Amino acid sequence: MTVCAIDVTTTAPFTIAADGSYAARLAGDGEALYAERWTLAGAEAYAVPLPLAQPEEADSEVLALADGRVLIHRRVAERHAFALLYPTGAAAGPRTGELQLGSVEAEEGLRVRLLPPCPDGLGAFALAVGDAGTTVWQVAGGAFGEVARIPGRCSGGVWLDRAGRMLALDREPEGGAGAVKAVAVDLGRGGEVSPLLQIAEASEDRLLLADADSGLLLIRSDAPGEPRLGWGVLGSTRPVRFPECLRLEEETTPFAVQPGQALMPETCGVALRVGEAGLALWRPADRHVFRLGSPAGWLGGTGLWTPEGRLHLPYATPEAPCGILGMSLPPAPPPPIRLDPPAAAAPRPVPLQQALGVPTR
């Protein structure tokens, strides 16, 4: 394993397609921004610029699809517009094609953002949050339009299955009366809502990441008395665990989980961003977090695990404008002779089995 020296991470938006074949970001200097697609499936990563006649705004969002196209979300006048960008390979030189998909009216107070890449690789969804509630829009991979309306203001966004049907959101109840709880939204049934996390009645329980193969869930909750990072298993009645090793001084956010570990959540590698530029690796079975240096030019808290346990981190520097660093999780240290106290657990079992149960609103 080779690790570069710690450097300030690049904060440009960067997304990786669900299958790891492509990635996308906003590239360029100053106000001369353009979408850039990275091809990751070959022996060496390479970038293809997708400029248009007008530069992109800094608040535009990009999302890579598994077919090589790049979805872009722009604020245009009084609407949020969505389009697909792709290289055309014209004889006169590379050109960028653009396919307009549709738009969402920019009502006062409405916040619209792209959700993480859909697991099927081709669909794309956006979350529109306003005073009247939350709407999920399908913006690519199907008919453009609303697919779910959810009472309350929602944030987050984590996929729970491989089909792109079950979406977890962190929901604030209508009127703001009550704690934020993660709920499961069934997009295949008009947005039916089911409880997902209910650790304690008054606790704020948010879902950060999930892996469909193992059922591993990464959670942030204040049920232990303060906001803590913990883990649970989808469909399990066992309580969420809040390991002491994840109780770091800096803000810690999981950004990638190892797939392919069917029914073995404890063995999944988890990548953590620590503070502004720190990197750490961890397994639920371990009582230790491996603190590592992050690569120079690391593209802000993004990465992708392979099923074999290899973590790929994208980076861009003046010398290497398109690079991928690979690393593996170190072997777990031997257990100490004297056992540590057990990790703090939630006071109540988490009804994760309700995630696919009878919908409640």
Disulfide bonds with the S-S distance in Angstrom:
none
